[in-house]
């Protein structure tokens, strides 16, 4: 329910209120974790159970705040059960956009599990390197994903209003910002991998640092290509071509990444595996450009030249 209220507010441009809902649950969880785990401020020490309770309290708080903010400040969409009737047509349209996202999340989980199986042959440290990379890259990918969340609404609004020039402008701005963010992340991975890895270990000269440095410096070459892929995938979702996004995700994480990782592990060992990420992104970039040309020809150009000048 908390996520639903966040998305409702995002869809009407109330991104600040949506952010407040997300932050509330997370901040309350962070505050309550040490209190309930270690028994501070008069609470009993509950250990792992305390962490679970803190999570539930945080989620409930975010849900209640989301409901309040939506009903109080969202003038366009307020929840009401009066006159509510299930609509197969509406549900079909929702799933047309949402189902590919469901599959993409499942594909991501399958990719992580299979990559771990491939890396396990090189020891536990190799598996740890992948886990550390996933955590570090989230700091770089999250701002781009935040841009993509905003881009969905902007592209959707202007596509519905038949304003082709604004669609192109929004895509251009999103691409520029996402490329700048990813380029910054790539430089960080190239120049200070040891510093980044030190966040996850006490001894800076450990095996994790040695293996992780090579991994970060190799995988980061995929970042600029990923930036373009993420933005174009968002564009497809915004105009109802969610299966384009799905095909990109499946191609990247299953069709290309895993086979490439397995083949490279046989040909060049552990250090070669990390190049599979760049190979996958390269293939996905080519696919996304082909799909974008198709979407542009079928969806954007038919909007007409007159609308482009509005």
N, C-alpha and C positions, 0 to 999 in steps of 0.2 A: 504493500500500500504506500509506503514511503517513496519508493521509486516511481510509482504511478503518479503521485502528487508532484514529484519533481519534474517529470516529463510533461505533465499538463501545464505547469507554470513555464517551462522552457518553450513549449509550443506557442505560447501567447506572448513571448518576449520577456517574461518576468524571470530573467536568469539570476538576478541578485537574490530573489526570494528562494529560488531553487537551490542556489549555493548555500543559503542560510540553513535550509532543511538538511542538506548533506552534511554540513559542518557540525550541526547540532548533535546528530547521532554519533559522529566520529569523535568529537571533543568530549562528550559525556562518557563515551566508552573509554577514552584515554585516561580521563580523570578517575573513573571508578575502578579501572584495572588494578593499580597498585593498592588502592584502599581495600578492595575485596579479596585480592589475592593474599596480601600480607597482613590483613587485619588492622588497618589504620583507623584513626578517629572513632574508636569504640566498636568498629565492626569486627566480627570474628574472622580469623584467618581461614579462608575457604579454598585456597590453592587454585587448581585448575577450574573447579566449580565456580569460584569467584569470577574468573575471567568470562565464563559462560554467562553468568548472571549480568555482568557489566555489559556484555554484548547485547543481551536481550533488552535491558533497560535503555541502552543507547538507541536501539532500533525502534522501540516503542515511542521514545521521546521524539525521534525524527519523524515518525509517522504522525503523531499528534500535532506537532508544529506544522508539518506539511498540510494537514487537513485544515488547520486554523488559518494559515496564510492564504491558502487557496480560496477558502470560503469568504475571507475577509477582504482580500486585496485583488483577487483575480476577477475582474469585471466581465471578462469574455466567457469564461468557463467555470461555472460553479456546479458542484455535484448535487444532484437532486434525484431522488428515486420516484418522484411524481411523474407519472406518464411513461415510466421506463418500460421499454419492450425490447427484447433481444432482436437484433436484425442480422440475418445471415449475410446480407450484402455488405454491411459495415464490417462484420467480423472477417469476411473474406478479404476486404481491403486492408484491414489491420494485419492479417497474417501474410498478405502479399509482401509487406515491408518487414514484418517482424520475424517470420519464419526463417528467412536466411540468416538473421542474427542469431537465432537459436542454434542453427546448424553450425555457424561460425564459432560459437562458444564451445560446442562439442568438439569441433575439429581441432581447436586450440588445445583442449585437454588431451585429445588423442595424440597430437604432435608431441606434447611434453612427455607423455608416458613413453612413447616409442623412442624419442631422442634419449631419454634416460636409459632405456634398454641398450641402445647402441653404445652409449658412453660407459655403461657399467663394465664393459670388457676392459676398460682402461683404469678401473679403480674408482673408489668412492670420491676422490678429489676431483676427478673429471666431471662427475655428476654434480658436485658442489659448485664447480665453475659455472655450469649452465644455470643453476639456481641463483648464484650471485649475479650473473649477467642479466637474468630476467628481472631481478630487483632493481639493478642500476638503470637498465634501459627504460623502466617505467617512469623514472624522473624526466626522461627526455621525451618519451612518447605521450605522456599524459597531457602536456600543454597542446600538442598537436591534436590529440583526441578531443580536448576541450574546444579547440577551434572548429573541429569537424562537427561537434554538437551544435554550435551556433550556426554553422554553415547550412545544416539541414533545414533549419527554419527559414533562413534567408533565401536559399534556392527554392524551397517549396513555395514561399509567398510569391516570389517574382515569377516563377513558372506558372502559377495559377493566374497571376495578373498579366501574363504574356509579355513580360518585360525582358526581352532577350539580352539587351545590353547590360542590364543589372546582373543577370545571371553570369555573364562572362566576366564582369568586373569583380563579382564576389569570388569566383573561382580563381581569378588572377591574384587577388589580395591574399586569399587563403594559401595558395601555393607559395607565394613569396614569404609569408610568415613561417609556414611549416618548414620550408627549405632552410630558412635562417636558423630556426630552432634545431633542426636535425644536423646542420653543419656545425653548430656550436657543440652539440653532443659528440659528433664525430671527432672534433678537435680535442675534446676532453679525453675521450677514449684513447686517442693516439698519443697525446702528450703526457697525461698523468694517470695512466692505468693503475700504477702501484698505489697512488694516493687513494683512488677510488676503492681498490680492493682492500686497503688497510681498514676500511670501515667495518669489514666482516671478519677480521682476524687480529690477534694480539701480536703475532710475530710477523713482521713485514717481509722476512726472507723465507717464508714457508713455501711448500709445494703449490699451495693455492695461488700465491702471487706469481710464481714462475709460469704455471699453466694458464692462469687467468689473464696475465699480461698479453700473451700471444693471442688468446681468444678475443679479448676486447679490441685489440688493434686490428684484428682480421674482420670481425663481425661488423665493426662500425662503418665499413665501406658500403654496407647495405642501407645505411640511414637515409641518404638523400633520395634514393630510389623509393624507399618506404614512404617518405613524405609525400611524394606524388601519388603513390598508390592509395594511401589513406584518404587523401582529399578527393581523388576521383571516385573511390568507392563510396564516399559520403554523397557525392553528387548523384550517383546512381540510386542510392536509397532515397534521396530527397524527391526524385521524380518518379518513384514507383518501380524502378528497375532493380529491386533488391536481389534478384537472382544473378545479376551481373556481379554484385559485390560477393555473393556466395561463390560464384565460379572463381573469382580472384582469390578468395581465402582458401578454398579447397585446393586450387592449383599451387598456391604458395606453400601451404603447410603439409599437404599430403602428397600431391602428384609430383612435386619437384623437390621440396626440402628433404623429406625422409629418404627417398631413393638416392638423392645426391649425397646425403650424409653417409649412407651405408656404403655406397661405391667409393667415396673418398676415404672412408675408414679402412677399406681394403687396399687402396692404392697408396695412400700417404700417411696413414696413422692418425693419431689424435689431432695434431695441429692442422691437418688437411680438412677435417670435418667442419671446422668453423667457416670455411669458404662456402659451404652449402647454403648459408644464409644469404650471401651476396648473389649466388646463382639463382636462388629462389626469387629474390626480389627483382633481379634482372628479368626473369621470365614473366613475373607478375606485372612489372612495369610495361613490358611490351603488350601483354594482354589487355591491361587497363587502357592503354592508348588506342588499341583497336576498338575496344568497346566504347570508348568515349567518342571516337569518330562516328561510330554507328548511332550512338545516342544523340549526338549533335545533328546528324543528318535527319534522323527520324523525329526528334522531339524539339530541338531548339531552333533550327533554321526554319521549320514550318511556321514558327510564330510570326514571321514576316519582318521585313525591313522597317515598316512604319513603327512597330512596337519597340524596335531597338533604339529609336530616337526619343522615346518618351522620357 
